[in-house]
């Protein structure tokens, strides 16, 4: 019997897998040449050039004469493969600091950020908890944890947004509006001194709804997000009870926060 996948679809899946692996390889290496990629993935130079052309059109890599590099723009930051691999140590430190503000019995709202995802394993020691999120990978990890400890997992559904591995849209926002969480843990892609920004309108709407649905609000941002500009303003930083960043934060930014009365913590 047929498995439902013809030769064309099988080739298409193989190409998608290879392109994802190429993107991850370039992100890990910083930059490399088409010749290096052809040798690494055991395909022809022409195949690599076609892959890189498609990845560049999607905003994932940037080609230059003789090589290719990871695209550091906001578009590429929304790609999960890059987000999962970047600033891991900083995110772990920030997540560890954030966990100090989670107590047994709380209801917690988590956004779709990989910084917040680093908190999930630490929730094991803070059960019982109610935890809600739109993040599909977060839901997978929470559901695994719920088999071991007293954790009520609330999935907030809607339209699935593949680049963020998250649910978005009107249905999702309506579900969030029906909650009142004790604490929100949220991140974003850009902080311009005293305001939080994001480059995508649909994500801004989602994060604003989360801010409204929580009693206490914590913003988790590593130092690479500071002093950056994106298209849409989410909220001023003084909306948050605490901003948690890492030890690489620019002292001038921290001074501006202190002058503006914004509460912050530097995770080490």
N, C-alpha and C positions, 0 to 999 in steps of 0.2 A: 504493500500500500504506500501511497505517497505521503510524505511528512508535511505536505502543504507548502513546501518551499521549493520553487523551481531553481534551476541553475543561476538565473539572473539575480534572484533575491539572495542566494547564497553568496554570490560574488559581491553584491552590494553590502551585505553584512560584513564580509571580510574586509572590504575597503573602509567601512565605518570604524571597525575595530582598529585597523592599522592607523588610520588618521588620528584616533583618540590616543593611541600609544605614541605616535609621533609628537603630538601636542604635549604629552606628559614628559617625553624625553627632552624636548626643547626647553620646557619650563625648568626641568631639573638641571640641564647643562648650561642654561643661559643663552647660548648660541652654538650653532654648529653648521657644517656645510652640507649641501645635498649629497655629496659623495659619501660623507660619514653616515648619513641617514640611509642611503641605499645599501651600504655594507651592513649596517645594524639590522635592517629589516629584510635584507636579502631580496630586494626588488630592483628594477632598473632605474636609472637616473630619470628617464621620462616619467615613470610612475611616480617617483618622489616629487618631481616638478608639478605634476597634476594634483597630487595630494596637497602640496604647499600652496598652490594657487587657490584651492578650495578653502583651506584653513585661513588664508589671508583674507578672502572674501568674507568669512565669518568673523573676522576680527580677532582671531586666536593667535596668529603669528604675524611677524612683519619680515618681508624678504628684503635683502639688500644685496649688493654686488658680491657674489661669492659665498653668501651664507643666509641664515635665517635666525631670528631671535624671537623670544617670547614677547608678545604684545602687551605692554603694561597699562593699556588704556582701561577705562571703566568697563568697556564692552567685554574685554577678555577677563576682567576680574569676576564677571558674572558666570564664567564657565567653571563648573564644579571641579574639573580636574586640576585647574590652577589654584582655586581657592583651598582645596584640601591639602595642597602641598606647600603653601606659602606661610611663612612666619609661624611655624609650628611651635617653637619654644616659647615665643611671646604669647601666643594664644593659650598655651597650657598654663602659663603663669597667671594670665588674666582670669582664666576660668577658675583656677584654684582660689584666687582672691574672691571671685564672685560667689563661690560656694559657701563662703562664710556668712552670707546673707540669706541662706536657705535653711529653714528650721522644719522639723517634723510637723506634719499636719497642715502645711501651707498648700495653697493652690498657686501653681507657677505657670507662667506663659513664656514660651521660648520662640524666638524668631527662626529664620532659615539660615542663620550665619554659622560658618564653621567654627568661629570663636566660641559661640554658645554651645556647639556640639561637644566641645571638650569638657563641658560641665556634666554631661550625662552619666558617665561612669561614677562620678562623685556623688550622684544622687542616691546611690545604693545605701550610703551611710546616713541618709537623712529621711528615709521612709518612716511613716507613711506620707505619701504626697499625692496630689492631683497635678498632673502635668499636661498642658495643652500645647500643641504646635501645628504649624502648617507644613513643616519640613518632612518630606517623605523618608529620607535617610534617618532623620532624628526619630521618627515614629518607629522605624525598624529597630533601632537600638533601644528605644524605650520599651518596646514590646518584649524584647529579649530580657531586659532587666526586670520587667514585671512578672516573669516566670520565677524570679528568685526572691523578690522583696515585695512589700505591700505598696504597689504603685498603680494608681488609676490613670490610664493613658487616654487622652482626649484628642482625636484627630480632627483637625479643622479642614474640611474639604472644599472643593470648588473646581475651578479650571486648573488643570495641571500645567505648570510652567517648567519646561524641561531644563532650560539653562540654570535655574535656581533650585531644581528638584523640590519645588514647593507648590502649594496651591494658592491661587490668587483669584481676584475678581469679586464681583458683587456678592455672590453666595458666601464666599469666605469672610468678607467684611461683615456681613450680617450675622454670621455665627460668632465672630469675635465680639461684636456689639452686645451679644447676649450673655457675655461672661463678665465677671468682676474678679480678676485674679489678685491674689495678695502681692505678687511680685512679677514684674516683667524683666527679662534679660534679652537685650537687643543689641545689634551692631549695625553699622552702615559703612559705606565705602568712602565717605569724605567728611572731614570736619574742618570748616573754615573758621578758625578762632572760636567764636561762641555760638555757632549754629551747626546742626547736623544736616547733611545733604545726601542725595542719591541721584544717580543718573537716569533712573527709569520711573516713569510716572506711576505705573501699576504697583511698583514696590513701595513707593512713597505713600500711596493710599493705604496699603496694608500696614505699614509701620505706624502711621498716624492712628489707625484704628486700634492697634495694640497698645499704644501709649494711653489712649482714652480708656482702655479696658482694665487697667491695672492701678492698684492703690500705691504701690512703690515701684519705681522705675530705675533700672540700672542700664547704663550704656557701656558696652564693652568694645574698645577700639585699640588696636595696636598702633604703634607710633607711625607706621607707614601711611595711615589714614589722615594724619594731622596736617593742617596747612594745605589741604587740597580743596578743589572746587568741583562741584558737579552741578547739573542743570537745575535740579529741584530741591528746594529747602523742605526738610521734614518738620523739624521743630527747633526752637532754641535749646541750648544745652541746659539752661536753668530749669527746664521741665523735669529733668532727671534728678532723682535723689542723690545719685552718685555716678560719676564717670570713672571707669577703671581703664587705665592704660598701662604701658610697660616702661621699663627704665630707659628705653631709647627715645622717649618723648623729648621734644625740643623744650628746653627750659623757658624760652620766650613764650611758648604756647601755655605752659603751666602758669607762668606769671600772669598772663592775660586772663586765664581762668580764675586765678586767685583774686585779681583786681575786680573781676565781674561777679564775684561771689558764687562761682560755680564750684560745687563740692567735687573733689576728685581724689583718687587713690592711685599710687604708682605701684604696680605689682613687680616684685623682684624674683 
